[in-house]
Amino acid sequence: MRCASGIEARQVDELAINIDPIQVGGRLTGDAMKAVIAYGDGYSVCDNCRKPNRLDYISKPPIADFHKDVAAWLNMDAVRTVPGARRGFQAVAHTCVQKGDPVLLTSLSHYTEFLAVEGAGGIACEIPTNNNRMVTPDAAAAKIEDVKRQFGRAPALAFIDHVDYQFGNMHDVKAIAKVCHQYDVPVLYNGAYTVGILPVDGKELGVDFVVGSGHKSMAAPAPSGILAATTERAEEVFRTTEIVGDVTQRKFGIKEPEMMGCTLMGVTLIGMMASFPHVKERVKHFDRELENNRIVVDGLLSVVGTKILSEMPRKHTLTRADTIGSFDKVAETHKKRGFYFSSALEEKGVTGVIPGATKVWKFNTYGMTKKQAVYLAEVFVGIAEENGL
Ligand SMILES: *Cc1c(COP(=O)(O)O)cnc(C)c1O
């Protein structure tokens, strides 16, 4: 099947159990798929754009209401949609960070946070993790003190990932934010792996900004995401344009420079909106996801020599395994080398593990049924047995 010559129809999640860490939370709902077809045309949300002309004011389709609903859902004051979490980081960094400013990141920060800091001319100051690969409030305080000694001032901004992409560990953002605020450092909560997956309450966490990824965790097309702020910070990051043309004297009303006026103008936004009722419901059932994850982790750990590098018990479905003492031993002598593992998984209908990886690798059990979790656990055990482990 082809979409067009040279473009094959993609059938990954239709044909296999996908455990790709970055894909499972972004798979579209049926409603989002319908929205994709109906709103695929460029600028399709602009049919009923009226004064004041800005995306978040459009009432048909109900984009304005969606903005209010997402803000209420996250317990934040203002929300805008952005083309990916990274564009949310960029807007905040560009607002809060001046050239030469120190910015707090962590040893587990995502590269897009680094690039946002770089783009604003900031300097990356990472809070180191402890021996358990956790970012602690004490380490945050120590790093801020270090920064103050070195730069003569506190960091201009802190990026804190609630669940990091490397281990899927859950860090105590609330306590870290409290420390940051003692030094007047605004806190950006990176919810790329949480917003749309589990309940997030920005006020309870005490953060200034909440960023989420539509295509990673909100069952939305790429590139999409949300940036939420408190009233105070919204005035800064969502400030309106002041520029005036020198010949025409033109001004641009309520357009927001950090949003480049309007952001998601079609299929991405409507896809995110169509999935939103489902997403609001699914975050209430994250306990089921953890139960499925436990089934899979138990299966893996029953293979002697396997370790889980993520915190235990798991608090998130993204998990890092170390199979140097198990599946990797087979790779030494197998005719397919390390590729035997991913190809055995594919043969059994499991996809999303990096081909060739047998040492340290990640998987994400999010969105599977219990039956699939039990099957996946059996698959890992089966591959071990077939290869004499
Ligand atoms: C995936 C990811 C991002 C990037 O999200 P986009 O929506 O693709 O920009 C940022 N931070 C973390 C921790 C991530 O896992």
The ligand as an SDF file (V2000), in Angstrom:
LIG
                    3D

 15 15  0  0  0  0  0  0  0  0999 V2000
   10.9500   14.4490   23.7300 C   0  0  0  0  0  0  0  0  0  0  0  0
   11.4470   15.4230   24.7500 C   0  0  0  0  0  0  0  0  0  0  0  0
   11.5370   16.7820   24.4540 C   0  0  0  0  0  0  0  0  0  0  0  0
   11.2360   17.3320   23.0900 C   0  0  0  0  0  0  0  0  0  0  0  0
    9.8560   17.3730   22.8540 O   0  0  0  0  0  0  0  0  0  0  0  0
    9.3070   17.9370   21.4700 P   0  0  0  0  0  0  0  0  0  0  0  0
    7.8390   18.0650   21.6990 O   0  0  0  0  0  0  0  0  0  0  0  0
    9.6480   16.9470   20.4070 O   0  0  0  0  0  0  0  0  0  0  0  0
    9.9740   19.2560   21.2240 O   0  0  0  0  0  0  0  0  0  0  0  0
   11.9600   17.6160   25.4420 C   0  0  0  0  0  0  0  0  0  0  0  0
   12.2820   17.1820   26.6610 N   0  0  0  0  0  0  0  0  0  0  0  0
   12.2020   15.8820   26.9920 C   0  0  0  0  0  0  0  0  0  0  0  0
   12.5650   15.4390   28.3770 C   0  0  0  0  0  0  0  0  0  0  0  0
   11.7990   14.9600   26.0520 C   0  0  0  0  0  0  0  0  0  0  0  0
   11.7370   13.6700   26.3900 O   0  0  0  0  0  0  0  0  0  0  0  0
  1  2  1  0
  2  3  1  0
  2 14  2  0
  3  4  1  0
  3 10  2  0
  4  5  1  0
  5  6  1  0
  6  7  2  0
  6  8  1  0
  6  9  1  0
 10 11  1  0
 11 12  2  0
 12 13  1  0
 12 14  1  0
 14 15  1  0
M  END
$$$$
